[in-house]
Each structure stands twice: as C-alpha cells, then as structure tokens.
Amino acid sequence: MVKRKLTLSIDEELLSEVKKLSTLEGISLSKIVEEYFESLVSERWIRDLCDDFDLGELEPTTELEITKNIPQGLDAAKVVRESREGRIRSISNTKE
C-alpha cells in the first residue's frame, strides 16, 4: 500500500490529549487517523451492503461484544479492504 503525507489542522487541546493517548497505547498518530478513515469507509461499505441485501440498519453493539465474537487471527482491516476492492471491481465491471 502506498502511503501519502497529509496535513491536518486540529484543535491544540484535542491534539495534546490524543498525543498522550497515543503514547500510552503505543500507536502513532498516523495509525490512529488511518484506522479512523478505514472505519468511516467500512461503515459506509456496511450500510451499502445492508441496502443491497435489504437488511435495514444493523443494531449497534458494544466493544466488548465485538471483541468477544471476533475469531482469533482475523485481520479485519484486510477482510474489509479485500471486500471493498471486490465491490469496486464489481461496480467498475458493470459500468463497462
């Protein structure tokens, strides 16, 4: 995956708090932003998928329920990325 630099303007107090949290968690600010962006895209992908299968809206769950039910060794980001890429290819093929 190719990475690009991004310039952001963020409230100073918020940035200070996030930097503290990132240090405690041992995760970079870049990774936090990237994971958030992935969650936005995933959320949209899930909504579209629910629409495609006429599922309505999914019920929200707590973080505890999510982590408890995730199979061990599952790379969720990879699964979402592969699904998204497949959907994009599918859409591209229908336009041709």
One Martini backbone bead per residue (centre of mass of N, CA, C, O) as a GRO file, in nm:
protein
   96
    1MET     BB    1   0.096   0.037   0.024
    2VAL     BB    2   0.052   0.363  -0.037
    3LYS     BB    3   0.182   0.654   0.102
    4ARG     BB    4   0.057   0.971   0.233
    5LYS     BB    5   0.072   1.286   0.299
    6LEU     BB    6  -0.086   1.487   0.569
    7THR     BB    7  -0.259   1.785   0.637
    8LEU     BB    8  -0.361   1.909   0.959
    9SER     BB    9  -0.624   2.069   1.149
   10ILE     BB   10  -0.604   2.091   1.510
   11ASP     BB   11  -0.690   2.113   1.806
   12GLU     BB   12  -0.467   2.157   2.054
   13GLU     BB   13  -0.603   2.003   2.291
   14LEU     BB   14  -0.673   1.750   2.138
   15LEU     BB   15  -0.389   1.676   2.045
   16SER     BB   16  -0.268   1.645   2.324
   17GLU     BB   17  -0.452   1.409   2.412
   18VAL     BB   18  -0.385   1.215   2.177
   19LYS     BB   19  -0.083   1.194   2.232
   20LYS     BB   20  -0.112   1.063   2.506
   21LEU     BB   21  -0.270   0.816   2.412
   22SER     BB   22  -0.066   0.713   2.200
   23THR     BB   23   0.158   0.662   2.403
   24LEU     BB   24   0.004   0.461   2.585
   25GLU     BB   25  -0.068   0.267   2.325
   26GLY     BB   26   0.162   0.262   2.101
   27ILE     BB   27   0.055   0.478   1.877
   28SER     BB   28   0.025   0.647   1.604
   29LEU     BB   29  -0.125   0.908   1.459
   30SER     BB   30  -0.144   0.787   1.178
   31LYS     BB   31  -0.289   0.526   1.266
   32ILE     BB   32  -0.537   0.658   1.385
   33VAL     BB   33  -0.632   0.797   1.126
   34GLU     BB   34  -0.641   0.547   0.946
   35GLU     BB   35  -0.848   0.388   1.117
   36TYR     BB   36  -1.072   0.595   1.095
   37PHE     BB   37  -1.099   0.595   0.790
   38GLU     BB   38  -1.165   0.293   0.771
   39SER     BB   39  -1.426   0.313   0.939
   40LEU     BB   40  -1.580   0.496   0.745
   41VAL     BB   41  -1.569   0.307   0.501
   42SER     BB   42  -1.693   0.060   0.640
   43GLU     BB   43  -1.960   0.184   0.717
   44ARG     BB   44  -2.048   0.238   0.426
   45TRP     BB   45  -2.023  -0.054   0.326
   46ILE     BB   46  -2.233  -0.171   0.521
   47ARG     BB   47  -2.472  -0.001   0.434
   48ASP     BB   48  -2.468  -0.095   0.138
   49LEU     BB   49  -2.502  -0.395   0.200
   50CYS     BB   50  -2.772  -0.368   0.347
   51ASP     BB   51  -2.917  -0.252   0.103
   52ASP     BB   52  -2.864  -0.484  -0.100
   53PHE     BB   53  -3.008  -0.699   0.129
   54ASP     BB   54  -3.236  -0.572   0.293
   55LEU     BB   55  -3.150  -0.521   0.630
   56GLY     BB   56  -3.115  -0.254   0.713
   57GLU     BB   57  -3.023  -0.183   1.029
   58LEU     BB   58  -2.779  -0.227   1.240
   59GLU     BB   59  -2.706  -0.318   1.547
   60PRO     BB   60  -2.553  -0.201   1.797
   61THR     BB   61  -2.249  -0.262   1.970
   62THR     BB   62  -2.026  -0.345   2.184
   63GLU     BB   63  -1.695  -0.386   2.223
   64LEU     BB   64  -1.716  -0.650   2.380
   65GLU     BB   65  -1.887  -0.806   2.172
   66ILE     BB   66  -1.689  -0.786   1.942
   67THR     BB   67  -1.427  -0.910   2.071
   68LYS     BB   68  -1.565  -1.182   2.156
   69ASN     BB   69  -1.654  -1.259   1.832
   70ILE     BB   70  -1.373  -1.267   1.726
   71PRO     BB   71  -1.172  -1.433   1.550
   72GLN     BB   72  -0.883  -1.566   1.564
   73GLY     BB   73  -0.663  -1.408   1.331
   74LEU     BB   74  -0.827  -1.170   1.233
   75ASP     BB   75  -0.803  -0.936   0.958
   76ALA     BB   76  -1.017  -0.692   0.925
   77ALA     BB   77  -0.883  -0.490   0.735
   78LYS     BB   78  -0.838  -0.696   0.508
   79VAL     BB   79  -1.128  -0.784   0.463
   80VAL     BB   80  -1.240  -0.505   0.395
   81ARG     BB   81  -1.051  -0.437   0.166
   82GLU     BB   82  -1.125  -0.680  -0.017
   83SER     BB   83  -1.426  -0.618  -0.035
   84ARG     BB   84  -1.399  -0.334  -0.150
   85GLU     BB   85  -1.240  -0.413  -0.405
   86GLY     BB   86  -1.459  -0.603  -0.516
   87ARG     BB   87  -1.678  -0.387  -0.538
   88ILE     BB   88  -1.526  -0.201  -0.731
   89ARG     BB   89  -1.493  -0.407  -0.956
   90SER     BB   90  -1.793  -0.460  -0.996
   91ILE     BB   91  -1.870  -0.170  -1.071
   92SER     BB   92  -1.671  -0.138  -1.308
   93ASN     BB   93  -1.792  -0.376  -1.481
   94THR     BB   94  -2.087  -0.246  -1.515
   95LYS     BB   95  -1.982   0.019  -1.677
   96GLU     BB   96  -1.866  -0.132  -1.948
   0.00000   0.00000   0.00000
